[in-house]
């Protein structure tokens, strides 16, 4: 796939030790970008062995960590602009509203929403015209998903995306959001069996997604192919949010009206 304008560009990705973040980092490296992959672990993840992806430890909730990264990047870039930031870091907490503890609520919002805000504040000053920020939301941010804290954090990330697109647009910096549906990653591996089954019942493509399918959209938004795309929200969910549950109803109507075998 052709991704114009990525060769030699420096792009930072958070939450990149595995899953969608790692897929994004590897796809960007293959497209010729200089990738700085970050996560909370100290050791370089094995997925980056033998690649040119640079790994740095970063807790996205830590302002001092972001400041240190910005200072290092400023020195490394030597006056050249940072061309991309992917706010991919995220955690989930599968609890309904009535069972959500304050500590869990604060922790999820700190990573999923505040972390993205801190990243934009720290790194946007290093960006110039043609740079791109991609926030990784969720289909939960488009629906009334039962995961109260996670859902609220992703709805908030949508608002942050539009504020940033408005504020940084005059500088030529694009800001967009990608909303994955149920993607097969380590984070979703322990999802309840009932949840996986219900997801399939409600997804028109009738399958779960893969990390590379999200990464492809992220890479597009970082490239010059999306040079006039900003303030957009793109679901990567097999039409789950578009269908809004109608598939479930349509399938059952069809089954009920099917002729019976004598």
Backbone torsions as a table, in degrees:
resi	resn	phi	psi	omega
1	UNK	NA	138.1	-178.5
2	UNK	-89.0	124.0	177.8
3	UNK	-123.1	87.8	-173.2
4	UNK	-63.7	143.1	171.8
5	UNK	84.8	4.3	-176.9
6	UNK	-91.1	-19.7	-176.3
7	UNK	-59.2	123.4	176.9
8	UNK	80.5	-4.3	-178.4
9	UNK	-81.1	140.8	179.7
10	UNK	-92.0	127.6	-177.3
11	UNK	-134.2	133.7	179.2
12	UNK	-103.5	134.8	177.5
13	UNK	-126.8	130.1	176.2
14	UNK	-96.6	159.5	179.7
15	UNK	57.8	43.3	-169.6
16	UNK	-104.7	13.2	-177.8
17	UNK	-71.4	-18.5	-179.5
18	UNK	-167.4	-176.1	175.2
19	UNK	56.9	-136.9	-176.1
20	UNK	-62.9	-40.4	-178.3
21	UNK	-62.0	-44.2	178.4
22	UNK	-65.4	-40.2	178.5
23	UNK	-62.0	-39.9	178.2
24	UNK	-65.4	-43.7	-179.4
25	UNK	-61.7	-45.2	-177.9
26	UNK	-69.0	-36.9	179.1
27	UNK	-69.1	-37.6	177.4
28	UNK	-67.6	-40.7	177.7
29	UNK	-61.9	-41.0	179.0
30	UNK	-63.8	-26.7	179.0
31	UNK	-85.3	-0.6	175.0
32	UNK	100.7	4.1	-179.4
33	UNK	-78.9	156.5	170.9
34	UNK	-92.7	113.1	-170.2
35	UNK	-107.1	128.1	171.6
36	UNK	-107.0	105.2	-179.6
37	UNK	-94.5	132.0	-179.2
38	UNK	-125.6	154.9	174.3
39	UNK	-167.7	177.2	-175.0
40	UNK	-81.0	-16.1	-179.8
41	UNK	-74.4	154.0	-178.3
42	UNK	-83.6	-37.2	-174.7
43	UNK	-87.2	147.8	176.5
44	UNK	-64.7	126.5	-178.9
45	UNK	-61.8	141.7	-179.4
46	UNK	-56.7	-27.1	-177.5
47	UNK	-60.3	-22.2	-178.1
48	UNK	-97.4	3.7	178.2
49	UNK	-60.5	133.0	178.4
50	UNK	78.4	7.3	178.0
51	UNK	-111.7	173.9	177.7
52	UNK	-94.4	5.5	179.1
53	UNK	-66.7	127.2	177.1
54	UNK	-92.1	134.9	-177.9
55	UNK	-112.8	136.6	176.4
56	UNK	-137.1	140.6	177.0
57	UNK	-73.8	135.4	177.8
58	UNK	-155.5	125.1	169.3
59	UNK	-94.1	112.1	-172.4
60	UNK	-66.4	-14.3	178.7
61	UNK	-86.7	-3.3	-174.0
62	UNK	-101.5	109.5	-179.4
63	UNK	-61.0	-37.9	-179.1
64	UNK	-67.1	-33.3	176.3
65	UNK	-65.2	-42.4	177.2
66	UNK	-64.0	-41.9	-179.6
67	UNK	-62.9	-40.5	179.1
68	UNK	-65.4	-40.7	178.3
69	UNK	-64.3	-43.0	-179.9
70	UNK	-62.3	-41.0	179.7
71	UNK	-64.2	-43.1	179.9
72	UNK	-65.7	-42.9	179.3
73	UNK	-63.8	-40.4	179.4
74	UNK	-58.6	-41.4	178.1
75	UNK	-68.6	-43.0	-178.1
76	UNK	-66.6	-38.4	-176.3
77	UNK	-74.3	-25.1	175.4
78	UNK	51.8	48.9	176.7
79	UNK	95.2	-17.6	176.8
80	UNK	-77.5	150.9	-178.5
81	UNK	-77.9	148.8	165.9
82	UNK	-73.5	131.4	-171.6
83	UNK	-102.7	-10.2	-179.7
84	UNK	-162.3	148.1	172.9
85	UNK	-137.8	127.1	175.2
86	UNK	-113.7	110.1	176.7
87	UNK	-84.8	84.8	-175.0
88	UNK	-99.8	-22.1	-175.5
89	UNK	-56.9	132.5	-179.8
90	UNK	-164.5	150.0	174.9
91	UNK	-130.8	159.5	178.7
92	UNK	-120.3	164.9	175.3
93	UNK	-150.6	106.6	-172.3
94	UNK	-87.0	80.8	177.1
95	UNK	-141.1	141.9	177.4
96	UNK	-76.1	166.6	-172.2
97	UNK	-55.2	-46.2	-177.3
98	UNK	-67.0	-17.5	-178.7
99	UNK	-108.6	9.0	-177.5
100	UNK	-86.7	121.5	177.3
101	UNK	-84.0	147.9	-177.7
102	UNK	-55.6	-41.7	-178.4
103	UNK	-62.2	-39.9	178.6
104	UNK	-69.0	-41.0	176.8
105	UNK	-57.2	-50.5	-178.0
106	UNK	-62.5	-40.0	-178.4
107	UNK	-64.8	-44.6	-178.7
108	UNK	-66.1	-45.4	179.4
109	UNK	-66.7	-33.3	179.2
110	UNK	-62.0	-42.0	-179.1
111	UNK	-79.4	-51.8	-169.0
112	UNK	-76.2	-31.1	-175.2
113	UNK	-115.0	-55.1	-179.4
114	UNK	-64.0	-36.9	178.5
115	UNK	-59.0	-41.6	178.3
116	UNK	-66.8	-40.7	178.4
117	UNK	-61.5	-45.2	179.5
118	UNK	-63.6	-38.0	178.8
119	UNK	-63.6	-43.6	179.3
120	UNK	-65.6	-44.3	179.1
121	UNK	-59.4	-41.6	-175.3
122	UNK	-75.3	-38.9	-170.4
123	UNK	-102.4	-21.4	178.8
124	UNK	-57.2	-36.1	177.5
125	UNK	-60.6	-19.7	179.3
126	UNK	-89.2	-5.0	-174.3
127	UNK	-94.9	157.2	177.4
128	UNK	-133.4	-171.8	-178.7
129	UNK	-57.3	133.1	-179.1
130	UNK	93.6	-4.4	177.5
131	UNK	-77.8	163.3	-173.0
132	UNK	-143.5	135.7	173.7
133	UNK	-114.9	131.4	178.1
134	UNK	-122.7	120.7	176.4
135	UNK	-98.7	129.3	-179.9
136	UNK	-91.8	105.2	178.4
137	UNK	-89.5	-133.8	-178.7
138	UNK	-171.9	154.4	171.0
139	UNK	-58.0	-26.3	176.8
140	UNK	-63.0	-24.3	177.7
141	UNK	-80.0	-1.1	178.6
142	UNK	-116.7	0.4	-174.1
143	UNK	-138.1	179.0	174.7
144	UNK	-98.1	60.4	-177.3
145	UNK	-62.8	153.5	-174.6
146	UNK	-74.6	-16.5	-179.6
147	UNK	-79.1	93.3	-167.5
148	UNK	-57.6	-54.3	-176.3
149	UNK	-67.2	-44.7	-180.0
150	UNK	-61.3	-46.1	-179.6
151	UNK	-61.5	-46.0	179.7
152	UNK	-61.4	-39.4	-179.4
153	UNK	-64.8	-38.7	-177.8
154	UNK	-76.6	-32.6	171.6
155	UNK	-63.0	-41.6	178.2
156	UNK	-63.3	-36.8	179.0
157	UNK	-64.2	-31.6	175.5
158	UNK	-62.0	-46.2	179.0
159	UNK	-62.1	-43.3	178.4
160	UNK	-60.3	-39.3	179.3
161	UNK	-59.5	-46.4	-177.2
162	UNK	-71.2	-36.2	175.5
163	UNK	-62.5	-45.9	-178.4
164	UNK	-66.2	-39.7	178.8
165	UNK	-61.3	-37.8	179.2
166	UNK	-71.5	-45.5	-175.9
167	UNK	-69.5	-40.1	-174.2
168	UNK	-97.0	-6.0	177.8
169	UNK	-54.5	-44.9	179.5
170	UNK	-60.7	-19.6	176.6
171	UNK	-91.0	2.1	179.5
172	UNK	80.4	17.6	178.8
173	UNK	-98.4	125.2	-179.2
174	UNK	-94.1	143.9	179.4
175	UNK	-135.6	124.4	-177.9
176	UNK	-137.7	165.6	177.8
177	UNK	-124.9	142.7	174.4
178	UNK	-117.4	132.3	-176.7
179	UNK	-116.0	92.7	177.3
180	UNK	-68.2	148.0	169.8
181	UNK	-87.3	-141.7	179.0
182	UNK	-79.2	104.6	-177.9
183	UNK	-107.6	134.9	-179.5
184	UNK	-71.3	98.4	176.8
185	UNK	-138.8	177.9	177.2
186	UNK	-61.9	-33.3	-177.5
187	UNK	-68.1	-30.8	-179.2
188	UNK	-96.4	-5.4	-175.3
189	UNK	-61.9	-30.0	-178.1
190	UNK	-100.0	17.3	177.1
191	UNK	-65.3	146.1	179.3
192	UNK	-57.3	144.7	179.4
193	UNK	-57.0	-39.3	179.8
194	UNK	-62.0	-34.5	179.5
195	UNK	-67.5	-42.5	179.6
196	UNK	-63.8	-42.7	179.5
197	UNK	-63.9	-43.7	179.0
198	UNK	-64.0	-37.7	178.9
199	UNK	-60.7	-44.2	178.9
200	UNK	-64.7	-38.9	178.8
201	UNK	-62.4	-28.0	-174.0
202	UNK	-102.9	-1.2	-176.9
203	UNK	-104.1	114.7	-177.7
204	UNK	-56.4	-33.7	177.9
205	UNK	-74.7	-8.6	173.8
206	UNK	56.8	37.9	172.1
207	UNK	-156.2	163.7	174.8
208	UNK	-88.4	161.7	-175.1
209	UNK	-91.8	171.3	-179.8
210	UNK	-124.4	151.3	-174.9
211	UNK	-57.6	-38.0	-179.6
212	UNK	-63.5	-27.1	-179.7
213	UNK	-72.7	-31.1	173.0
214	UNK	-75.1	-43.9	-178.4
215	UNK	-58.0	-38.3	-179.5
216	UNK	-60.5	-38.4	178.8
217	UNK	-71.9	-39.5	178.1
218	UNK	-61.5	-46.2	-179.8
219	UNK	-62.3	-40.5	175.9
220	UNK	-57.1	-46.3	-177.5
221	UNK	-67.5	-26.3	177.1
222	UNK	-81.2	-18.1	-174.3
223	UNK	-89.6	169.4	177.7
224	UNK	-70.9	-11.5	176.0
225	UNK	-65.0	-20.7	178.9
226	UNK	-109.7	32.9	-172.2
227	UNK	-61.4	-21.3	-179.9
228	UNK	-117.9	22.3	178.5
229	UNK	-106.7	113.4	176.9
230	UNK	-151.2	145.9	-177.0
231	UNK	75.3	16.3	-177.9
232	UNK	-93.6	154.1	173.9
233	UNK	-125.5	118.0	-173.3
234	UNK	-117.0	111.2	174.5
235	UNK	-73.3	139.4	172.2
236	UNK	-124.4	79.3	-166.0
237	UNK	-145.8	18.8	178.0
238	UNK	62.2	27.0	179.4
239	UNK	75.5	16.1	179.4
240	UNK	-56.7	-52.7	-177.6
241	UNK	-74.3	-31.5	178.4
242	UNK	-64.1	-41.0	-178.8
243	UNK	-69.9	-30.0	177.5
244	UNK	52.9	38.2	177.2
245	UNK	87.4	-6.1	-176.9
246	UNK	-66.5	-31.3	178.4
247	UNK	-57.7	-45.1	179.8
248	UNK	-56.5	-46.7	-179.7
249	UNK	-67.3	-43.9	-178.1
250	UNK	-63.4	-40.5	179.7
251	UNK	-62.7	-39.6	-178.9
252	UNK	-75.1	-32.6	174.2
253	UNK	-65.6	-42.7	179.3
254	UNK	-63.3	-41.7	-179.7
255	UNK	-66.1	-38.3	-177.8
256	UNK	-70.6	-30.4	-176.3
257	UNK	-94.3	-2.7	179.6
258	UNK	-67.2	141.7	-180.0
259	UNK	-64.8	139.1	179.8
260	UNK	-82.3	148.6	179.2
261	UNK	-85.4	124.0	-179.1
262	UNK	-65.0	NA	NA
